[in-house]
Amino acid sequence: MVYGSVGVRWPILEYSWPTAPAIGRSGSQQNSSTIDADTAAIRVFELDVGGSQRLHLGAGPRALLAFAEDELLPALLKSELSAPTPASIADPDALRADLAQTRQRGYSISRGDVTPDVAALGAPVFDATGRAVGAISICGLLHQFQPPREQQLAEHLLAAYSQISRRLGYTPPHPSTEDP
């Protein structure tokens, strides 16, 4: 499932940089599609478009995992968590803590856990039932994610996730309750 194709304008690309991956579910892995604002961009990803990686690696996959933890984490933990870089989260307790922080914040943060010196922010995409069915993320070089830029990017990311989720029929809970 790729949610970059739901007819949503991607203003986040105008604000950020060339790449915004869209993540879809596939068991304990994620599948990726990339939207490029600039086809001359240098690709620094470990993941090819259409490829997959484990859900504990990267901002988009962890955003999906955080908001579908009960459904997806048990299968992921049936095997050892890989650590392609020293920044990767390979400890189940550390992963659970990161997922809780992601839910509290509303988005995930990845700093070099897939590719050294590359960072990303990820947010879940919800369907009409409120189920996390995918994620979007923005990524770039690590130095591009320093405060206050990281917070600005997060605001744009959360606006994009909200727009995409609404296009999929999602209605956020009443403001007095928490978002899933």
N, C-alpha and C positions, 0 to 999 in steps of 0.2 A: 504494500500500500504506500503510495507516495502522495503527500498532501500538497505539494507545490503545484499541483495541477487542478486545484479547485477554483480557479479563476480569481484569485486574490491578488491585488496589486501589492508588490513587495517594497514599500517605501524604506524598509530597513536597509535594503541594499544601497539606496541613494545615500544613506547616512553613514553606513559602515564601510565595507570594502567588498572585493569581488565575490565572495562566496557565502552562500547560505544553504547548508544542507537540509534536506527534509528527511526525516527518519520514519520508517514504518516497522511494524511488528513482524517477527518471524521467530517464534519459539524463544530461546534464550539468547538470540542474537538480534541485531538490527540490520536493516537494509537501508542503503543510502542513495539519494538522488541529489544532485547539486545544481543549483541555479547560479549562473555566472552573470554578473553585471558587466564584466570585462573579459572577453574571451582571450585576451593576451595575458591573463593573470598567471603567475607562477604557481604551480600546484605543489603544495608541501604536505599533502595528506598521505597517511599510511593506507587509507581506505579508498579504493577506486569506486567511481560511480557504479551502482548496482552491486557492489561488494557487500560484505557483512563483517561484523566484529562482535565480540561479546558485549553484553549490555552494561557491564561495569566500567567500560572504557569510553571516555568521551562525554561531552556535555549533553548532546541529544539523547544518546542511549540511556544515560543516567537519569535524565529528566523523565523519560518514559518509565524507567524502572522505579523511580521514586513514587510516581503517582499510580503505579500498578504493582506495587511491591508484593502484596499478598499473592497475586496471581503469578508473577514472573520470577521473584527471588528464589523460591525453593528449587526450581529447575536449574537456575544458574549456579546455585551452591552445591549441586550434586557433583560438580567437578571443581578442581582447584581453580582459583581465580588467577588468570595470567597477569604478568607484570612486564609489559614490553619496555617500560622505562622506570627509572627509580621513583618517579612521581605517581606511578600507577597505584590504585587502591587494590591491594591483593588480600587484605585481611577482612573476613566477613564482618567483624564488629566495627571496624573502621568504615566499611561500606555502609552498614546500617546507620551509623552516625551521620555520614555524608548524605544519605537519602533523607533522613529526618531534617537536616539543615536545608536541603533542597526544597522539601515540601513547605517548610516554614518561610523560606525566601520567595518561593514561587518559581524558581529557575535554578539550574545546576551550573556549576563552574568547573571547567577543566583547564588545568594549567600544566601542560607538558606530559599528561598521563598517557597519551597515544603517540605523540610526536614531540620530541624535545623542542622547546622554544616556540611552541604553538599553543594558543589558548582558545577557549570557546565558552560560550554561554548557551544553555539549552532550555527550552520550555516545552511542556507537554501540549499535545493537541487532543481535545476531547470531542467525542461524538455526541449525538442527540441524547444518548442515555447517560452521559456524564462519565463514560469510560475513557480512560487514556488510551488512544489508539495509535498514537504516533508522537513525534516531536519535531521541533524545528530548532536549529542552532545557527549561531553566527560564529565565525572563527577567523583567526588571523594570527599574526605574530604576537608573542607574549607581551612585548613592550607596548602594544596597542591596547592592552586591557588594564592599564594602570588607572587608579582613581584620578580624576572624577569620571574619566571616559567609560570605565566599566559600568558605573551606575547609569550613565546616559544610554549606553548600548542595551542594558537590561530593560530600561523603560521602553525602548523601541521594540525589543524582542517580545516583551509581554503584551504590547499593543498588537503585534503581528499574530501571536498565538491566539489572542482573544478574537481577532477578526477571522482567522481561519476556523477556529472552533465554532464560532457562531454560524459560519457558512455551512458547517457540517451539522447544524441543528442544535448545538449546545446552548443551553440557557444557564447562565451562572446562578448559583443559589442566591437567595435573598441576602442583601448586604449584612444582615445580622448573623449569618452563618458563614462558615469557612468554605472557600473554594476547594474542590476535591484535590 
